[in-house]
Amino acid sequence: MEPFIEKFIEFKKTKNTAEIPWDNAVVWKENDFFIYITNEEIRYVSWSFGVVSIIPHPDSILSKYFNAVIINSDIIFVGKNIKTGN
């Protein structure tokens, strides 16, 4: 996942949890960092068997490259203002 985080500014990376907009983001832990995508970039989120799929918003640059971003992490937080599609 690291090459994509570096290439796309839509993926935010931080060690400081105070920087994360928890209500408006999908956040996961990768190594010592928290990685997150905000709701402006997300159409909706769904999950099955512990694997989270983030469907990019049509206006997001991510939608030009990905149909979905699949997150497989031990810890994933989905903010309360994120649309879900289960």
C-alpha positions in Angstrom: 0.0 0.0 0.0 2.9 2.3 0.6 3.6 3.2 -3.1 -0.1 4.3 -3.4 0.1 6.4 -0.3 3.1 8.3 -1.6 1.6 8.8 -5.1 -1.9 10.0 -4.2 -2.4 13.0 -1.9 -5.9 11.7 -1.1 -4.3 9.2 1.2 -3.2 11.0 4.4 -0.5 9.6 6.7 0.2 10.6 10.2 1.4 9.5 13.6 -0.5 12.3 15.4 -4.1 11.1 15.9 -5.2 14.7 16.7 -4.8 15.5 13.0 -7.4 12.9 11.9 -11.0 14.0 11.3 -12.4 10.8 12.9 -16.1 11.5 12.1 -15.4 12.1 8.4 -12.8 9.5 7.5 -11.9 5.9 7.1 -8.8 5.3 9.1 -6.5 2.2 9.3 -3.2 1.4 11.0 -0.2 0.5 8.9 3.1 0.0 10.7 3.5 3.0 13.0 1.2 5.3 11.0 -2.5 5.9 10.7 -3.6 6.2 7.1 -6.9 7.8 6.3 -9.1 9.0 3.4 -11.7 11.7 4.1 -15.4 11.5 3.0 -14.9 14.0 0.1 -13.0 11.1 -1.7 -15.4 8.4 -0.7 -18.7 7.4 -2.4 -19.4 4.6 0.1 -17.7 1.9 2.2 -18.7 -1.7 2.4 -17.1 -4.7 4.2 -17.3 -8.4 4.2 -15.4 -10.9 6.4 -13.2 -8.2 7.8 -12.1 -6.7 4.5 -13.1 -3.1 3.9 -13.8 -1.8 0.4 -13.8 1.9 -0.2 -15.6 3.0 -3.4 -14.2 6.3 -4.6 -16.4 9.3 -5.2 -16.9 10.0 -8.9 -15.3 13.4 -8.5 -12.2 12.0 -6.7 -9.0 11.5 -8.7 -9.0 8.0 -7.1 -12.0 7.0 -9.3 -9.9 7.5 -12.4 -7.5 4.8 -11.3 -9.5 2.5 -9.0 -13.0 0.9 -8.9 -12.3 0.2 -5.2 -9.6 0.5 -2.6 -9.4 -2.7 -0.6 -8.2 -2.3 3.0 -7.0 -5.4 4.9 -5.8 -4.2 8.2 -6.2 -5.4 11.8 -7.6 -2.0 12.9 -10.0 0.0 10.7 -12.2 2.9 11.8 -15.2 4.1 9.8 -16.3 7.5 10.8 -20.0 8.2 11.6 -20.4 10.5 8.6 -19.2 8.0 6.1 -21.9 6.4 3.8 -22.0 2.6 4.1 -23.3 0.1 1.6 -23.7 -3.2 3.4 
